[in-house]
Amino acid sequence: MKITSVACQILSTARLQGAERYEDTAGLKFPQVASEGPRQFAGRTDIRHLCVYPADRSTVLVRVQTDTDVEGVGEAHAPVAPRVVKTIVEDLLTPVLIGEDPRSIEVLWERMFSTMRLRSHTQGFTLEAIAGVDIALWDVLGKHYGEPIWRLLGGAYRLRIPVYSSGTPGQTVDERRAGVVQVLDEGFSVVKTSCGRGTLEAQMDLVAAMSETVRDRGRLLVDAHGGFDLSDALRFVQFLEKLGNVEWFEDALLPEDHDGYRELTRSTPIRIAVGETDCNRYRVRDRLIHKECDLLLPDVCRAGGISETLRIAQLADVFGVSWASHVSTSTAVHLMAGLHVAAATPNCFISESPSGFADGPFGNVLLKKPLALENGHVTLDETPGLGVELDEDAVAQLVLE
Ligand SMILES: [Mg+2]
């Protein structure tokens, strides 16, 4: 069995007339200027952010074709500059892959990783490009053997995986309260809300409102997108402890503040979650050794695909740390790739579900068979490979190039 071609498609909502703008729904913009109004303390991170959030959604699908006519599909996280990912796949990784046996996933992963030890191999575009290829190879493997990926990973601890709502729609506190009610009514029992900009008091008011709205109908996750310095984060987490229904505090600090994470983790029983920016096992290893978190959030389409996310999950387990599958503004390929690893690892907490999956432009509309997201769970089945069958006509509507 040989790989005969590797091709990329950039999907973008820029192709759609009147499509939702991400900044309208997520409440995040970049560059994030200092918030209006007086601050009581200088916020070190007020003008920084984890990354750019563009107005249009984009992603890159990777198609691996073989000489047995089996085609695998993968996805590389590519919300910004998707042409970079496409170029890395086509110019750098494809020559490594053509003519090779697609079943040799471990070997091919190491070869792809070794193309760029000299530059940019630890995270970002290169790892996202490798992720797209790796997921496609696992899809090939599953289809070739007629087995779902979770079985090829060693079997499932569970097939019904809990998922949480990625965000709360709306800009104002009242709109976001309504957004929380909406996602709870849709069947989710775990809801994430973003914060981290503006005064500490304003952020407390916002999260208190979200917590009160969730009340005992579920659990709240709080994501600060790296917006606090350690001093504010320590005060904020003490406030979160008192709310009673907060499950984790995500990206409280900038990811490079390792000492800060260590101190924050030691300070509180609230789970300190980090890791969507950690794209390989070596970076995760250092975080685990230094006890910088209670929960890791690897993203399968950033962290080198199914192969590397599995290694990260297994490494975390050695340290007694759980993980939750991070999923971003992407398609069912991304969601399902993470869910297969989630099913096959004992220490997976929950998976993120992209906001607006039911009716958004990258969600069920791109699938021949909609993904069943019921009562805050997705159930994996026996479909070979990823279990995603794309509606190619619908996909074609979004192809930028
Ligand atoms: Mg996050």
Residues whose N, C-alpha, C, O or C-beta is under 5 A from the ligand:
A	BS01	MG	D223
